[in-house]
Amino acid sequence: MRLDKFLFFARLTKTRSLAQKIVRGGHIRLNGQPVSNNHADVAPGSVITLPLHGAVHVIRVEAIPNRRGPAAEAREHYRELTTPQPIDGASATF
């Protein structure tokens, strides 16, 4: 599944265009590698590092969602690997 679509379906971003903006900005790492293309492939077991709400989140993809469902359903598709770490000078509020 495309990275931007996963972020939107998993309810990590409010809109798909916001997910695309974050990815294009080079703010995301996929399996430790910087990613700047929206079509990067996400699969179960992928580790995504991304800035959200003034903190850095590290998540592991548990399953690929078929749709953008309710929040409780969306949370079943990923697991937080660490507690979110505040971004110094938290000016990025994605």
C-alpha positions, -999 to 999 in steps of 0.1 A, spaced: 0 0 0 12 35 -7 26 53 23 4 84 21 -27 62 18 -17 41 49 -12 73 70 -47 84 60 -64 51 64 -47 45 98 -60 79 109 -25 92 115 -33 123 94 -67 140 89 -64 142 51 -46 123 24 -32 156 11 -17 163 45 -1 129 44 13 136 10 27 170 22 45 153 51 60 126 29 71 150 2 87 172 28 111 144 37 99 142 73 93 104 73 116 74 75 105 40 64 125 11 78 152 36 88 155 52 53 144 87 45 114 87 22 101 116 0 78 98 -25 42 91 -17 41 58 -35 67 42 -11 54 7 -4 42 -1 32 37 -37 42 31 -55 75 63 -53 96 74 -19 81 86 6 107 76 42 101 91 72 119 71 104 115 65 137 132 29 142 145 14 168 169 48 181 180 64 147 187 82 120 168 63 87 166 78 53 157 52 28 146 52 -7 132 26 -17 106 7 -47 119 -18 -50 90 -29 -31 59 -63 -15 62 -89 -18 34 -106 14 42 -105 45 65 -127 31 92 -134 42 128 -105 52 150 -106 20 171 -104 -1 139 -76 21 126 -54 16 157 -54 -22 151 -33 -17 120 -2 -3 137 16 -4 170 36 24 187 71 10 193 82 39 216 65 66 235 63 98 214 94 120 218 88 157 218 104 177 190 128 203 201 113 237 192 81 220 182 72 243 153 62 213 132 26 205 140 14 181 114 
